[in-house]
Amino acid sequence: MPFGSFKDVLKDAQQKGYAVGQFNINNLEFTQAIVEVANEEGAPVILGAS
């Protein structure tokens, strides 16, 4: 999945009627798992860090 601007991702989601998941990440393993599944599904995700 290529990187895209937040605006473009949300615009596409709104036009096509799907949600974009936002996941808080707190370690490398969580990040790798989320990105791996998103790539397999061809789904955009938003990664948040706090």
BELRAZI-V212924 format. One line per field, one symbol per residue. ss: DSSP state (H for helix, E for strand, L for the rest). phi: phi as a letter, one per 20 degrees, with the letter a starting at -180 (. if undefined). burial: b if it has 16 or more other C-alpha atoms within 10 Angstrom, else e. Layout:
ss: ???
phi: ???
burial: ???
This chain:
ss: LLLLLHHHHHHHHHHHLLLLEEEEELLHHHHHHHHHHHHHHLLLEEEEEL
phi: .ffbfgfffffffffemcedfdcfdcaffffffffffgffemdfcdddcc
burial: eeeeeeeeebeeeeeeeeeeeeeeeeeeeeeeeebeeeeeeeebbeeeee
